Amino acid sequence: MNVSIQDTCTACGLCCDTCPEVFEMGDDIAEVIMDEVSEEHMSLAQQAAEECPVAAILVED
């Protein structure tokens, strides 16, 4: 599965706190640090997407 961050990210850090194996803070917005998110981390990445206050995280098959 692929995960991406849109430019609407406000860099609140919630995704990094929820799933630091997948997300880290960049200069202005959060960044995805895995090319392909493994099944092991998918549930937490999905949780981060659902909890993102500006819906900036996209999770795609």
PDB file of N, CA, C, O and CB in Angstrom:
ATOM      1  N   MET A   1       0.830  -1.185   0.000  1.00  0.00           N
ATOM      2  CA  MET A   1       0.000   0.000   0.000  1.00  0.00           C
ATOM      3  C   MET A   1       0.874   1.248   0.000  1.00  0.00           C
ATOM      4  O   MET A   1       1.970   1.269   0.560  1.00  0.00           O
ATOM      5  CB  MET A   1      -0.944  -0.001   1.207  1.00  0.00           C
ATOM      6  N   ASN A   2       0.360   2.269  -0.637  1.00  0.00           N
ATOM      7  CA  ASN A   2       1.072   3.538  -0.714  1.00  0.00           C
ATOM      8  C   ASN A   2       0.416   4.571   0.190  1.00  0.00           C
ATOM      9  O   ASN A   2      -0.808   4.637   0.296  1.00  0.00           O
ATOM     10  CB  ASN A   2       1.117   4.046  -2.161  1.00  0.00           C
ATOM     11  N   VAL A   3       1.237   5.360   0.828  1.00  0.00           N
ATOM     12  CA  VAL A   3       0.771   6.437   1.693  1.00  0.00           C
ATOM     13  C   VAL A   3       1.464   7.707   1.230  1.00  0.00           C
ATOM     14  O   VAL A   3       2.660   7.701   0.938  1.00  0.00           O
ATOM     15  CB  VAL A   3       1.061   6.139   3.214  1.00  0.00           C
ATOM     16  N   SER A   4       0.710   8.794   1.166  1.00  0.00           N
ATOM     17  CA  SER A   4       1.300  10.072   0.775  1.00  0.00           C
ATOM     18  C   SER A   4       0.723  11.193   1.627  1.00  0.00           C
ATOM     19  O   SER A   4      -0.346  11.064   2.222  1.00  0.00           O
ATOM     20  CB  SER A   4       1.057  10.353  -0.722  1.00  0.00           C
ATOM     21  N   ILE A   5       1.461  12.294   1.666  1.00  0.00           N
ATOM     22  CA  ILE A   5       1.061  13.480   2.423  1.00  0.00           C
ATOM     23  C   ILE A   5       0.777  14.604   1.429  1.00  0.00           C
ATOM     24  O   ILE A   5       1.600  14.891   0.560  1.00  0.00           O
ATOM     25  CB  ILE A   5       2.169  13.903   3.456  1.00  0.00           C
ATOM     26  N   GLN A   6      -0.384  15.237   1.558  1.00  0.00           N
ATOM     27  CA  GLN A   6      -0.736  16.361   0.693  1.00  0.00           C
ATOM     28  C   GLN A   6      -0.157  17.657   1.250  1.00  0.00           C
ATOM     29  O   GLN A   6       0.243  17.732   2.411  1.00  0.00           O
ATOM     30  CB  GLN A   6      -2.265  16.477   0.546  1.00  0.00           C
ATOM     31  N   ASP A   7      -0.124  18.673   0.394  1.00  0.00           N
ATOM     32  CA  ASP A   7       0.400  19.984   0.786  1.00  0.00           C
ATOM     33  C   ASP A   7      -0.439  20.677   1.851  1.00  0.00           C
ATOM     34  O   ASP A   7      -0.007  21.680   2.420  1.00  0.00           O
ATOM     35  CB  ASP A   7       0.496  20.871  -0.419  1.00  0.00           C
ATOM     36  N   THR A   8      -1.621  20.162   2.126  1.00  0.00           N
ATOM     37  CA  THR A   8      -2.482  20.762   3.153  1.00  0.00           C
ATOM     38  C   THR A   8      -2.010  20.435   4.568  1.00  0.00           C
ATOM     39  O   THR A   8      -2.571  20.937   5.542  1.00  0.00           O
ATOM     40  CB  THR A   8      -3.918  20.287   2.972  1.00  0.00           C
ATOM     41  N   CYS A   9      -0.988  19.602   4.683  1.00  0.00           N
ATOM     42  CA  CYS A   9      -0.423  19.232   5.989  1.00  0.00           C
ATOM     43  C   CYS A   9      -0.027  20.488   6.760  1.00  0.00           C
ATOM     44  O   CYS A   9       0.583  21.405   6.210  1.00  0.00           O
ATOM     45  CB  CYS A   9       0.806  18.294   5.815  1.00  0.00           C
ATOM     46  N   THR A  10      -0.386  20.511   8.048  1.00  0.00           N
ATOM     47  CA  THR A  10      -0.046  21.649   8.910  1.00  0.00           C
ATOM     48  C   THR A  10       1.123  21.340   9.835  1.00  0.00           C
ATOM     49  O   THR A  10       1.452  22.148  10.704  1.00  0.00           O
ATOM     50  CB  THR A  10      -1.255  22.059   9.735  1.00  0.00           C
ATOM     51  N   ALA A  11       1.748  20.192   9.663  1.00  0.00           N
ATOM     52  CA  ALA A  11       2.914  19.786  10.463  1.00  0.00           C
ATOM     53  C   ALA A  11       2.606  19.714  11.948  1.00  0.00           C
ATOM     54  O   ALA A  11       3.419  20.119  12.780  1.00  0.00           O
ATOM     55  CB  ALA A  11       4.060  20.747  10.234  1.00  0.00           C
ATOM     56  N   CYS A  12       1.425  19.195  12.279  1.00  0.00           N
ATOM     57  CA  CYS A  12       1.050  19.073  13.692  1.00  0.00           C
ATOM     58  C   CYS A  12       1.811  17.948  14.387  1.00  0.00           C
ATOM     59  O   CYS A  12       1.974  17.978  15.606  1.00  0.00           O
ATOM     60  CB  CYS A  12      -0.452  18.834  13.820  1.00  0.00           C
ATOM     61  N   GLY A  13       2.283  16.948  13.620  1.00  0.00           N
ATOM     62  CA  GLY A  13       3.077  15.865  14.183  1.00  0.00           C
ATOM     63  C   GLY A  13       2.291  14.669  14.675  1.00  0.00           C
ATOM     64  O   GLY A  13       2.885  13.710  15.167  1.00  0.00           O
ATOM     65  N   LEU A  14       0.971  14.695  14.556  1.00  0.00           N
ATOM     66  CA  LEU A  14       0.155  13.588  15.039  1.00  0.00           C
ATOM     67  C   LEU A  14       0.514  12.275  14.350  1.00  0.00           C
ATOM     68  O   LEU A  14       0.593  11.234  15.001  1.00  0.00           O
ATOM     69  CB  LEU A  14      -1.317  13.896  14.828  1.00  0.00           C
ATOM     70  N   CYS A  15       0.733  12.318  13.043  1.00  0.00           N
ATOM     71  CA  CYS A  15       1.074  11.097  12.314  1.00  0.00           C
ATOM     72  C   CYS A  15       2.409  10.525  12.781  1.00  0.00           C
ATOM     73  O   CYS A  15       2.565   9.309  12.895  1.00  0.00           O
ATOM     74  CB  CYS A  15       1.121  11.372  10.811  1.00  0.00           C
ATOM     75  N   CYS A  16       3.359  11.398  13.048  1.00  0.00           N
ATOM     76  CA  CYS A  16       4.679  10.960  13.520  1.00  0.00           C
ATOM     77  C   CYS A  16       4.584  10.324  14.902  1.00  0.00           C
ATOM     78  O   CYS A  16       5.294   9.366  15.206  1.00  0.00           O
ATOM     79  CB  CYS A  16       5.658  12.144  13.555  1.00  0.00           C
ATOM     80  N   ASP A  17       3.710  10.860  15.725  1.00  0.00           N
ATOM     81  CA  ASP A  17       3.497  10.285  17.053  1.00  0.00           C
ATOM     82  C   ASP A  17       2.783   8.942  16.958  1.00  0.00           C
ATOM     83  O   ASP A  17       3.078   8.024  17.723  1.00  0.00           O
ATOM     84  CB  ASP A  17       2.692  11.248  17.932  1.00  0.00           C
ATOM     85  N   THR A  18       1.847   8.826  16.023  1.00  0.00           N
ATOM     86  CA  THR A  18       1.054   7.610  15.869  1.00  0.00           C
ATOM     87  C   THR A  18       1.857   6.480  15.239  1.00  0.00           C
ATOM     88  O   THR A  18       1.756   5.331  15.668  1.00  0.00           O
ATOM     89  CB  THR A  18      -0.175   7.893  15.031  1.00  0.00           C
ATOM     90  N   CYS A  19       2.655   6.800  14.224  1.00  0.00           N
ATOM     91  CA  CYS A  19       3.381   5.767  13.483  1.00  0.00           C
ATOM     92  C   CYS A  19       4.743   6.282  13.012  1.00  0.00           C
ATOM     93  O   CYS A  19       4.918   6.574  11.829  1.00  0.00           O
ATOM     94  CB  CYS A  19       2.551   5.290  12.278  1.00  0.00           C
ATOM     95  N   PRO A  20       5.705   6.395  13.926  1.00  0.00           N
ATOM     96  CA  PRO A  20       7.022   6.946  13.566  1.00  0.00           C
ATOM     97  C   PRO A  20       7.814   6.081  12.588  1.00  0.00           C
ATOM     98  O   PRO A  20       8.794   6.546  12.005  1.00  0.00           O
ATOM     99  CB  PRO A  20       7.838   7.141  14.808  1.00  0.00           C
ATOM    100  N   GLU A  21       7.400   4.831  12.403  1.00  0.00           N
ATOM    101  CA  GLU A  21       8.080   3.969  11.435  1.00  0.00           C
ATOM    102  C   GLU A  21       7.748   4.366   9.997  1.00  0.00           C
ATOM    103  O   GLU A  21       8.478   4.023   9.067  1.00  0.00           O
ATOM    104  CB  GLU A  21       7.700   2.508  11.673  1.00  0.00           C
ATOM    105  N   VAL A  22       6.644   5.090   9.820  1.00  0.00           N
ATOM    106  CA  VAL A  22       6.180   5.467   8.482  1.00  0.00           C
ATOM    107  C   VAL A  22       6.337   6.964   8.221  1.00  0.00           C
ATOM    108  O   VAL A  22       6.629   7.367   7.095  1.00  0.00           O
ATOM    109  CB  VAL A  22       4.722   5.066   8.303  1.00  0.00           C
ATOM    110  N   PHE A  23       6.144   7.796   9.258  1.00  0.00           N
ATOM    111  CA  PHE A  23       6.150   9.248   9.090  1.00  0.00           C
ATOM    112  C   PHE A  23       7.263   9.913   9.897  1.00  0.00           C
ATOM    113  O   PHE A  23       7.614   9.463  10.988  1.00  0.00           O
ATOM    114  CB  PHE A  23       4.803   9.826   9.497  1.00  0.00           C
ATOM    115  N   GLU A  24       7.811  10.994   9.336  1.00  0.00           N
ATOM    116  CA  GLU A  24       8.728  11.855  10.091  1.00  0.00           C
ATOM    117  C   GLU A  24       8.486  13.291   9.636  1.00  0.00           C
ATOM    118  O   GLU A  24       7.953  13.527   8.552  1.00  0.00           O
ATOM    119  CB  GLU A  24      10.240  11.431   9.876  1.00  0.00           C
ATOM    120  N   MET A  25       8.880  14.242  10.474  1.00  0.00           N
ATOM    121  CA  MET A  25       8.671  15.639  10.130  1.00  0.00           C
ATOM    122  C   MET A  25       9.755  16.115   9.171  1.00  0.00           C
ATOM    123  O   MET A  25      10.947  15.907   9.401  1.00  0.00           O
ATOM    124  CB  MET A  25       8.650  16.509  11.393  1.00  0.00           C
ATOM    125  N   GLY A  26       9.317  16.757   8.096  1.00  0.00           N
ATOM    126  CA  GLY A  26      10.225  17.393   7.154  1.00  0.00           C
ATOM    127  C   GLY A  26      10.386  18.846   7.538  1.00  0.00           C
ATOM    128  O   GLY A  26      10.114  19.225   8.678  1.00  0.00           O
ATOM    129  N   ASP A  27      10.819  19.654   6.609  1.00  0.00           N
ATOM    130  CA  ASP A  27      11.005  21.077   6.884  1.00  0.00           C
ATOM    131  C   ASP A  27       9.684  21.794   7.126  1.00  0.00           C
ATOM    132  O   ASP A  27       9.556  22.564   8.078  1.00  0.00           O
ATOM    133  CB  ASP A  27      11.738  21.734   5.737  1.00  0.00           C
ATOM    134  N   ASP A  28       8.701  21.541   6.260  1.00  0.00           N
ATOM    135  CA  ASP A  28       7.427  22.250   6.352  1.00  0.00           C
ATOM    136  C   ASP A  28       6.234  21.348   6.612  1.00  0.00           C
ATOM    137  O   ASP A  28       5.236  21.784   7.187  1.00  0.00           O
ATOM    138  CB  ASP A  28       7.192  23.013   5.100  1.00  0.00           C
ATOM    139  N   ILE A  29       6.330  20.092   6.194  1.00  0.00           N
ATOM    140  CA  ILE A  29       5.229  19.148   6.357  1.00  0.00           C
ATOM    141  C   ILE A  29       5.797  17.788   6.751  1.00  0.00           C
ATOM    142  O   ILE A  29       7.004  17.555   6.692  1.00  0.00           O
ATOM    143  CB  ILE A  29       4.386  19.040   5.052  1.00  0.00           C
ATOM    144  N   ALA A  30       4.899  16.903   7.153  1.00  0.00           N
ATOM    145  CA  ALA A  30       5.313  15.533   7.453  1.00  0.00           C
ATOM    146  C   ALA A  30       5.703  14.835   6.153  1.00  0.00           C
ATOM    147  O   ALA A  30       5.273  15.228   5.069  1.00  0.00           O
ATOM    148  CB  ALA A  30       4.177  14.751   8.183  1.00  0.00           C
ATOM    149  N   GLU A  31       6.519  13.803   6.278  1.00  0.00           N
ATOM    150  CA  GLU A  31       6.963  13.038   5.117  1.00  0.00           C
ATOM    151  C   GLU A  31       6.791  11.554   5.386  1.00  0.00           C
ATOM    152  O   GLU A  31       6.918  11.100   6.523  1.00  0.00           O
ATOM    153  CB  GLU A  31       8.432  13.358   4.773  1.00  0.00           C
ATOM    154  N   VAL A  32       6.501  10.805   4.336  1.00  0.00           N
ATOM    155  CA  VAL A  32       6.436   9.348   4.412  1.00  0.00           C
ATOM    156  C   VAL A  32       7.844   8.832   4.165  1.00  0.00           C
ATOM    157  O   VAL A  32       8.469   9.195   3.169  1.00  0.00           O
ATOM    158  CB  VAL A  32       5.406   8.746   3.373  1.00  0.00           C
ATOM    159  N   ILE A  33       8.349   7.994   5.057  1.00  0.00           N
ATOM    160  CA  ILE A  33       9.734   7.530   4.946  1.00  0.00           C
ATOM    161  C   ILE A  33       9.851   6.097   4.432  1.00  0.00           C
ATOM    162  O   ILE A  33      10.951   5.546   4.393  1.00  0.00           O
ATOM    163  CB  ILE A  33      10.410   7.633   6.286  1.00  0.00           C
ATOM    164  N   MET A  34       8.725   5.482   4.035  1.00  0.00           N
ATOM    165  CA  MET A  34       8.736   4.148   3.440  1.00  0.00           C
ATOM    166  C   MET A  34       8.218   4.250   2.010  1.00  0.00           C
ATOM    167  O   MET A  34       7.217   4.923   1.763  1.00  0.00           O
ATOM    168  CB  MET A  34       7.875   3.147   4.276  1.00  0.00           C
ATOM    169  N   ASP A  35       8.883   3.595   1.072  1.00  0.00           N
ATOM    170  CA  ASP A  35       8.390   3.577  -0.305  1.00  0.00           C
ATOM    171  C   ASP A  35       7.063   2.832  -0.390  1.00  0.00           C
ATOM    172  O   ASP A  35       6.128   3.289  -1.047  1.00  0.00           O
ATOM    173  CB  ASP A  35       9.423   2.931  -1.241  1.00  0.00           C
ATOM    174  N   GLU A  36       6.989   1.709   0.262  1.00  0.00           N
ATOM    175  CA  GLU A  36       5.790   0.879   0.300  1.00  0.00           C
ATOM    176  C   GLU A  36       5.540   0.507   1.759  1.00  0.00           C
ATOM    177  O   GLU A  36       6.400  -0.094   2.403  1.00  0.00           O
ATOM    178  CB  GLU A  36       5.941  -0.405  -0.607  1.00  0.00           C
ATOM    179  N   VAL A  37       4.376   0.858   2.276  1.00  0.00           N
ATOM    180  CA  VAL A  37       4.065   0.594   3.681  1.00  0.00           C
ATOM    181  C   VAL A  37       3.700  -0.875   3.832  1.00  0.00           C
ATOM    182  O   VAL A  37       2.826  -1.382   3.129  1.00  0.00           O
ATOM    183  CB  VAL A  37       2.906   1.509   4.186  1.00  0.00           C
ATOM    184  N   SER A  38       4.369  -1.551   4.747  1.00  0.00           N
ATOM    185  CA  SER A  38       4.143  -2.976   4.960  1.00  0.00           C
ATOM    186  C   SER A  38       2.835  -3.209   5.706  1.00  0.00           C
ATOM    187  O   SER A  38       2.304  -2.307   6.353  1.00  0.00           O
ATOM    188  CB  SER A  38       5.313  -3.597   5.733  1.00  0.00           C
ATOM    189  N   GLU A  39       2.329  -4.428   5.606  1.00  0.00           N
ATOM    190  CA  GLU A  39       1.112  -4.801   6.335  1.00  0.00           C
ATOM    191  C   GLU A  39       1.290  -4.582   7.833  1.00  0.00           C
ATOM    192  O   GLU A  39       0.344  -4.226   8.536  1.00  0.00           O
ATOM    193  CB  GLU A  39       0.743  -6.271   6.055  1.00  0.00           C
ATOM    194  N   GLU A  40       2.504  -4.797   8.308  1.00  0.00           N
ATOM    195  CA  GLU A  40       2.822  -4.628   9.727  1.00  0.00           C
ATOM    196  C   GLU A  40       2.517  -3.211  10.215  1.00  0.00           C
ATOM    197  O   GLU A  40       2.080  -3.032  11.352  1.00  0.00           O
ATOM    198  CB  GLU A  40       4.290  -4.956   9.976  1.00  0.00           C
ATOM    199  N   HIS A  41       2.742  -2.211   9.371  1.00  0.00           N
ATOM    200  CA  HIS A  41       2.553  -0.815   9.758  1.00  0.00           C
ATOM    201  C   HIS A  41       1.278  -0.187   9.196  1.00  0.00           C
ATOM    202  O   HIS A  41       0.962   0.960   9.512  1.00  0.00           O
ATOM    203  CB  HIS A  41       3.734  -0.012   9.313  1.00  0.00           C
ATOM    204  N   MET A  42       0.549  -0.928   8.371  1.00  0.00           N
ATOM    205  CA  MET A  42      -0.597  -0.354   7.680  1.00  0.00           C
ATOM    206  C   MET A  42      -1.702   0.104   8.615  1.00  0.00           C
ATOM    207  O   MET A  42      -2.292   1.160   8.385  1.00  0.00           O
ATOM    208  CB  MET A  42      -1.148  -1.345   6.720  1.00  0.00           C
ATOM    209  N   SER A  43      -1.997  -0.648   9.653  1.00  0.00           N
ATOM    210  CA  SER A  43      -3.103  -0.257  10.533  1.00  0.00           C
ATOM    211  C   SER A  43      -2.809   1.059  11.240  1.00  0.00           C
ATOM    212  O   SER A  43      -3.706   1.887  11.399  1.00  0.00           O
ATOM    213  CB  SER A  43      -3.376  -1.352  11.564  1.00  0.00           C
ATOM    214  N   LEU A  44      -1.566   1.263  11.669  1.00  0.00           N
ATOM    215  CA  LEU A  44      -1.222   2.529  12.322  1.00  0.00           C
ATOM    216  C   LEU A  44      -1.163   3.679  11.325  1.00  0.00           C
ATOM    217  O   LEU A  44      -1.514   4.808  11.668  1.00  0.00           O
ATOM    218  CB  LEU A  44       0.115   2.403  13.044  1.00  0.00           C
ATOM    219  N   ALA A  45      -0.730   3.415  10.106  1.00  0.00           N
ATOM    220  CA  ALA A  45      -0.726   4.454   9.077  1.00  0.00           C
ATOM    221  C   ALA A  45      -2.159   4.863   8.746  1.00  0.00           C
ATOM    222  O   ALA A  45      -2.445   6.046   8.563  1.00  0.00           O
ATOM    223  CB  ALA A  45       0.006   3.963   7.801  1.00  0.00           C
ATOM    224  N   GLN A  46      -3.058   3.879   8.671  1.00  0.00           N
ATOM    225  CA  GLN A  46      -4.473   4.165   8.422  1.00  0.00           C
ATOM    226  C   GLN A  46      -5.067   4.966   9.580  1.00  0.00           C
ATOM    227  O   GLN A  46      -5.847   5.893   9.360  1.00  0.00           O
ATOM    228  CB  GLN A  46      -5.264   2.854   8.216  1.00  0.00           C
ATOM    229  N   GLN A  47      -4.697   4.609  10.814  1.00  0.00           N
ATOM    230  CA  GLN A  47      -5.161   5.350  11.986  1.00  0.00           C
ATOM    231  C   GLN A  47      -4.695   6.800  11.923  1.00  0.00           C
ATOM    232  O   GLN A  47      -5.465   7.714  12.215  1.00  0.00           O
ATOM    233  CB  GLN A  47      -4.660   4.685  13.280  1.00  0.00           C
ATOM    234  N   ALA A  48      -3.456   7.011  11.548  1.00  0.00           N
ATOM    235  CA  ALA A  48      -2.924   8.373  11.418  1.00  0.00           C
ATOM    236  C   ALA A  48      -3.712   9.154  10.370  1.00  0.00           C
ATOM    237  O   ALA A  48      -4.009  10.331  10.569  1.00  0.00           O
ATOM    238  CB  ALA A  48      -1.423   8.340  11.043  1.00  0.00           C
ATOM    239  N   ALA A  49      -4.051   8.508   9.257  1.00  0.00           N
ATOM    240  CA  ALA A  49      -4.826   9.168   8.200  1.00  0.00           C
ATOM    241  C   ALA A  49      -6.207   9.566   8.708  1.00  0.00           C
ATOM    242  O   ALA A  49      -6.687  10.664   8.427  1.00  0.00           O
ATOM    243  CB  ALA A  49      -4.960   8.248   6.974  1.00  0.00           C
ATOM    244  N   GLU A  50      -6.836   8.672   9.450  1.00  0.00           N
ATOM    245  CA  GLU A  50      -8.171   8.951   9.975  1.00  0.00           C
ATOM    246  C   GLU A  50      -8.157  10.055  11.023  1.00  0.00           C
ATOM    247  O   GLU A  50      -9.126  10.805  11.144  1.00  0.00           O
ATOM    248  CB  GLU A  50      -8.770   7.694  10.567  1.00  0.00           C
ATOM    249  N   GLU A  51      -7.062  10.163  11.787  1.00  0.00           N
ATOM    250  CA  GLU A  51      -6.973  11.152  12.862  1.00  0.00           C
ATOM    251  C   GLU A  51      -6.386  12.486  12.413  1.00  0.00           C
ATOM    252  O   GLU A  51      -6.420  13.456  13.171  1.00  0.00           O
ATOM    253  CB  GLU A  51      -6.146  10.601  13.983  1.00  0.00           C
ATOM    254  N   CYS A  52      -5.851  12.555  11.201  1.00  0.00           N
ATOM    255  CA  CYS A  52      -5.242  13.793  10.711  1.00  0.00           C
ATOM    256  C   CYS A  52      -6.284  14.913  10.714  1.00  0.00           C
ATOM    257  O   CYS A  52      -7.332  14.781  10.082  1.00  0.00           O
ATOM    258  CB  CYS A  52      -4.657  13.595   9.281  1.00  0.00           C
ATOM    259  N   PRO A  53      -6.008  16.013  11.418  1.00  0.00           N
ATOM    260  CA  PRO A  53      -7.016  17.078  11.543  1.00  0.00           C
ATOM    261  C   PRO A  53      -7.332  17.810  10.241  1.00  0.00           C
ATOM    262  O   PRO A  53      -8.366  18.472  10.148  1.00  0.00           O
ATOM    263  CB  PRO A  53      -6.555  18.075  12.552  1.00  0.00           C
ATOM    264  N   VAL A  54      -6.468  17.706   9.240  1.00  0.00           N
ATOM    265  CA  VAL A  54      -6.731  18.362   7.952  1.00  0.00           C
ATOM    266  C   VAL A  54      -6.847  17.354   6.803  1.00  0.00           C
ATOM    267  O   VAL A  54      -6.830  17.739   5.633  1.00  0.00           O
ATOM    268  CB  VAL A  54      -5.623  19.368   7.642  1.00  0.00           C
ATOM    269  N   ALA A  55      -6.964  16.079   7.134  1.00  0.00           N
ATOM    270  CA  ALA A  55      -7.126  15.004   6.141  1.00  0.00           C
ATOM    271  C   ALA A  55      -6.065  15.079   5.042  1.00  0.00           C
ATOM    272  O   ALA A  55      -6.379  14.973   3.857  1.00  0.00           O
ATOM    273  CB  ALA A  55      -8.523  15.070   5.514  1.00  0.00           C
ATOM    274  N   ALA A  56      -4.812  15.263   5.447  1.00  0.00           N
ATOM    275  CA  ALA A  56      -3.712  15.420   4.489  1.00  0.00           C
ATOM    276  C   ALA A  56      -3.035  14.103   4.120  1.00  0.00           C
ATOM    277  O   ALA A  56      -2.164  14.085   3.250  1.00  0.00           O
ATOM    278  CB  ALA A  56      -2.685  16.362   5.050  1.00  0.00           C
ATOM    279  N   ILE A  57      -3.418  13.004   4.764  1.00  0.00           N
ATOM    280  CA  ILE A  57      -2.774  11.716   4.510  1.00  0.00           C
ATOM    281  C   ILE A  57      -3.666  10.869   3.614  1.00  0.00           C
ATOM    282  O   ILE A  57      -4.829  10.623   3.934  1.00  0.00           O
ATOM    283  CB  ILE A  57      -2.473  10.974   5.838  1.00  0.00           C
ATOM    284  N   LEU A  58      -3.115  10.426   2.489  1.00  0.00           N
ATOM    285  CA  LEU A  58      -3.836   9.563   1.561  1.00  0.00           C
ATOM    286  C   LEU A  58      -3.274   8.151   1.649  1.00  0.00           C
ATOM    287  O   LEU A  58      -2.061   7.952   1.589  1.00  0.00           O
ATOM    288  CB  LEU A  58      -3.743  10.103   0.111  1.00  0.00           C
ATOM    289  N   VAL A  59      -4.162   7.175   1.792  1.00  0.00           N
ATOM    290  CA  VAL A  59      -3.778   5.766   1.818  1.00  0.00           C
ATOM    291  C   VAL A  59      -4.427   5.110   0.609  1.00  0.00           C
ATOM    292  O   VAL A  59      -5.648   5.142   0.453  1.00  0.00           O
ATOM    293  CB  VAL A  59      -4.211   5.061   3.166  1.00  0.00           C
ATOM    294  N   GLU A  60      -3.593   4.510  -0.250  1.00  0.00           N
ATOM    295  CA  GLU A  60      -4.076   3.898  -1.487  1.00  0.00           C
ATOM    296  C   GLU A  60      -3.562   2.473  -1.614  1.00  0.00           C
ATOM    297  O   GLU A  60      -2.450   2.155  -1.193  1.00  0.00           O
ATOM    298  CB  GLU A  60      -3.648   4.728  -2.705  1.00  0.00           C
ATOM    299  N   ASP A  61      -4.403   1.615  -2.210  1.00  0.00           N
ATOM    300  CA  ASP A  61      -3.995   0.225  -2.472  1.00  0.00           C
ATOM    301  C   ASP A  61      -2.975   0.166  -3.569  1.00  0.00           C
ATOM    302  O   ASP A  61      -2.516  -0.919  -3.926  1.00  0.00           O
ATOM    303  CB  ASP A  61      -5.195  -0.637  -2.839  1.00  0.00           C
TER     304      ASP A  61
END
